[in-house]
Amino acid sequence: MDLSKAPNPRKLQLCRTYFLTGFAFLPFVWAINVCWFFAEAFRKPTYPEQSQIKRYVIYSAIGTLFWTIALITWIVIFQTNRAAWGATADYISFIIPLGSA
């Protein structure tokens, strides 16, 4: 997406929309928000909407980091304990891997 052609209020509206969409358990949208608006928030000359865009980018980065840590933690715990959890792990698994039962 080419943000250079969008007016500043439209950039703010788009950044805010992506930030709020991330609250629907979609941390990938927060990551996209950070990637698209980082330069706009921190590298461009100042303009009135930039402080709000900067805030949304920072909060999106924090949300992305939080969800990344939470998901990695869950994946590690689940993968290391799946066999020990027995039938409970099988019920919450989409694919039951081969291995010790």
Helices and strands as residue ranges (DSSP letters): G 3-5, H 8-21, H 27-42, H 50-85, H 87-91
